[in-house]
Amino acid sequence: MTPGAMWDDVKVGLPAITHFKRVAVVTDIDWIGKATHLFGVLMPVEVRLFSLADGQKAREWIASAG
């Protein structure tokens, strides 16, 4: 993923974020995890970081939002 592609995703996805209760970020890439912690607090929804090994836990957490 390039910074330009990430910015394009943000521009498209940010207005839609209010339609969600939770966002799960599943990654083992260090800088994505750091960015999630940094910017997650600015999001109007609950954001949680999961490792690739915990992908199923991420899906369960999202599903439990009801």
Summary of the structure (lengths in Angstrom):
residues: 66
radius of gyration: 12.0
end to end distance: 30.9
largest distance: 33.5
contacts: 145
relative contact order: 0.19
helix: 61%
strand: 15%
